[in-house]
Amino acid sequence: MINQFRAKTSIFLTTLAVCSSFIVAFPVKSQSQTGAQVIYVNPTTGENTAQAGISAARPYKTITFALASNQVKAGTVIQLAPGNYASEAFPIKIKEGVTLQGNESTSGEKVVISGGGDYVSRIWAKQNITILANQDSTIAGLTVTNTNQSGTGVWVESTNPTIKNSTFINNGREGIFITGTGNPKIENNRFINNSANGIAVTTSSQGEISNNLFQNNGFGLVIGNDSRPSLKGNQILQNKDGIVISEDAKPLLRDNKIQDNKRDGVVIIHRASPDLGTSKNQGGNIIANNSRYNVHNATNFNTMFDTFDTPTDSASSDSTSSNLASSDSTSSDTDKKELLIKWGLTPTGCNSGSKVVTIIMGRGKYCIEPHPDLTATRYRYNSKTGSLKAIADGL
């Protein structure tokens, strides 16, 4: 399973250009830790001496030197001045309980950590990463860039860091990679123009991913293996695909906007079963205006209708979508055709002379243009389960 995911990762390296016209800024608040010990670092004016680091007037020069100091312990804040932190011993390994902090109010603008180094993961072997996030550590108000081939900004492996109010841009693979039993809290960040993914979630990871912007990445998020992350209130815009969910992953999606992606909004592969909401517990996700499909179940089209919210179209993209299984509550031809359209299917005449797929809904027969997920020529719709079942010709 893991080898399959590793193989897929190499396919994700698609370089896209930044489209600055659509960048959305989330309101953020800088949260200083009152009473915490603060160590200061400035790459321009700092000096790596034992006497430095105790004030903004006399800072350390590198994060690497600061982390090696005996002054740094759990609860310490390492405050970074504006500048480019490129002369570090990468990867930067944050100590347990330590905060690496720049400028949260600007999402890390001008506080840039750029570079990467080899890290041998217990699960994924050798990787090239910028920062290794430790247990109870915090990353706040930074810009993180790793332009190395297959470079990752922050690596989270079986730890629970908080990553907030930062920007992950132009990473060679993804902004953040979560693996093992990782359980991070990732909130109010920007993921822009990362070649493969904004975030990758793998193995048995969980975590809360909320109120982030994913824009112009290869994929906004890739969620695989047996992971169970929670995605709430994110904006996932103008990526190649919005979210790709594979293997046995079961993410929870609530109140996300997944719009204007260059191919698909949500892609489901293998046995993945995301919770996008039901008629009784609506997900509130807006999945609209994606170039090909709003929701693309690439493995089993029939299962799509059991748990998914209806992908909204451009005319209703400001409203919360409803559950597919409850959408067939009326019997008129118009309502049923509108239901097909909401599923991303294109109604056509049954006697049009071209190849069509037939769907039996109640006592009516409806024809649609061929769809890549519908391999049979005839289906029957079950309004109770909200699913389609292939039926043999002649029945």
MOTANOR-V402395 format. One record per residue. N is the residue number from 0. D_CENTER is the distance of its C-alpha to the mean C-alpha in Angstrom with 2 decimals. Layout:
BEGIN
n: (N/N)
d_center: (D_CENTER/D_CENTER)
END
This chain:
BEGIN
n: (0/1/2/3/4/5/6/7/8/9/10/11/12/13/14/15/16/17/18/19/20/21/22/23/24/25/26/27/28/29/30/31/32/33/34/35/36/37/38/39/40/41/42/43/44/45/46/47/48/49/50/51/52/53/54/55/56/57/58/59/60/61/62/63/64/65/66/67/68/69/70/71/72/73/74/75/76/77/78/79/80/81/82/83/84/85/86/87/88/89/90/91/92/93/94/95/96/97/98/99/100/101/102/103/104/105/106/107/108/109/110/111/112/113/114/115/116/117/118/119/120/121/122/123/124/125/126/127/128/129/130/131/132/133/134/135/136/137/138/139/140/141/142/143/144/145/146/147/148/149/150/151/152/153/154/155/156/157/158/159/160/161/162/163/164/165/166/167/168/169/170/171/172/173/174/175/176/177/178/179/180/181/182/183/184/185/186/187/188/189/190/191/192/193/194/195/196/197/198/199/200/201/202/203/204/205/206/207/208/209/210/211/212/213/214/215/216/217/218/219/220/221/222/223/224/225/226/227/228/229/230/231/232/233/234/235/236/237/238/239/240/241/242/243/244/245/246/247/248/249/250/251/252/253/254/255/256/257/258/259/260/261/262/263/264/265/266/267/268/269/270/271/272/273/274/275/276/277/278/279/280/281/282/283/284/285/286/287/288/289/290/291/292/293/294/295/296/297/298/299/300/301/302/303/304/305/306/307/308/309/310/311/312/313/314/315/316/317/318/319/320/321/322/323/324/325/326/327/328/329/330/331/332/333/334/335/336/337/338/339/340/341/342/343/344/345/346/347/348/349/350/351/352/353/354/355/356/357/358/359/360/361/362/363/364/365/366/367/368/369/370/371/372/373/374/375/376/377/378/379/380/381/382/383/384/385/386/387/388/389/390/391/392/393/394)
d_center: (20.22/18.83/20.70/19.19/15.64/17.06/18.77/15.77/14.03/17.06/16.70/13.39/15.36/15.81/16.81/16.29/18.18/17.11/18.09/19.10/20.59/17.49/15.96/15.74/16.84/16.17/19.39/19.43/22.29/23.47/24.40/27.20/28.42/32.04/34.40/32.06/33.51/32.18/32.41/32.27/31.13/31.85/31.58/34.34/36.97/36.27/38.38/37.70/40.74/41.46/42.64/39.49/36.25/37.90/37.65/35.91/39.28/39.33/35.84/34.76/33.74/30.79/28.11/29.37/32.86/31.74/29.86/33.01/35.18/36.85/35.99/32.31/31.72/29.45/29.09/29.65/27.76/27.68/27.82/26.99/28.94/27.67/27.89/26.39/26.08/26.53/29.61/28.01/28.39/24.88/22.89/23.34/23.58/23.31/25.90/25.38/25.28/25.30/23.46/22.66/22.89/23.25/23.16/20.74/22.34/21.25/17.76/19.54/21.34/24.15/23.28/21.87/21.43/21.62/22.34/21.64/23.74/24.07/22.83/23.91/21.46/23.27/20.81/19.66/22.85/22.99/19.98/20.03/18.28/18.96/18.68/19.03/18.13/20.93/21.62/21.77/21.00/19.41/17.84/18.45/19.19/18.64/17.56/16.49/17.19/17.98/19.40/20.87/20.28/17.31/16.88/14.21/14.14/13.94/14.64/14.49/16.91/18.34/18.36/17.29/16.77/15.90/13.84/14.44/15.61/14.82/13.78/12.18/13.83/15.48/14.46/15.98/13.14/9.97/9.75/9.28/10.28/10.98/13.96/17.24/17.42/15.01/14.60/13.20/12.93/10.34/11.51/12.59/11.11/10.72/8.75/11.31/12.91/11.46/13.23/11.08/7.35/5.67/4.74/6.80/8.15/11.74/15.29/16.03/13.44/12.72/11.74/10.92/7.81/9.73/10.94/8.65/8.92/6.87/10.01/11.90/9.73/10.74/7.63/4.67/2.73/6.07/7.59/11.32/14.77/15.73/12.76/12.64/9.88/10.29/7.98/10.55/11.51/8.46/9.45/7.62/10.70/12.67/10.39/12.19/10.20/7.58/6.18/8.52/9.94/13.03/16.08/16.65/13.26/13.62/10.69/11.98/10.76/13.01/13.80/10.68/11.76/10.49/13.29/15.10/12.90/15.39/15.49/13.75/11.58/10.73/12.21/13.80/15.73/18.46/18.87/15.40/16.02/13.29/14.96/14.63/17.94/21.60/24.68/25.60/22.25/20.46/16.71/17.13/14.19/15.20/14.30/16.74/18.19/16.02/18.48/19.08/17.79/15.85/15.39/16.42/17.60/18.49/20.53/22.34/22.62/24.84/22.34/20.10/22.49/22.79/19.81/17.93/18.40/20.14/18.09/19.94/21.74/22.52/25.48/23.71/20.28/21.30/22.14/20.49/20.53/22.76/22.82/24.01/26.57/28.40/28.39/31.50/33.81/36.17/38.42/38.88/38.12/36.25/33.89/33.20/32.59/30.17/28.34/28.11/26.75/24.00/22.99/22.68/26.18/29.08/32.47/35.52/39.22/40.30/43.33/41.66/42.91/39.53/37.42/35.65/33.83/35.64/34.13/36.64/35.76/38.57/41.76/40.27/39.15/36.39/35.52/32.34/31.61/30.32/26.64/25.01/23.95/27.49/29.77/32.80/35.02/35.56/33.50/34.43/32.21/32.40/31.95/31.92/28.97/27.31/27.33/29.04/31.49/33.08/36.87/39.48/41.52/44.81/43.67)
END
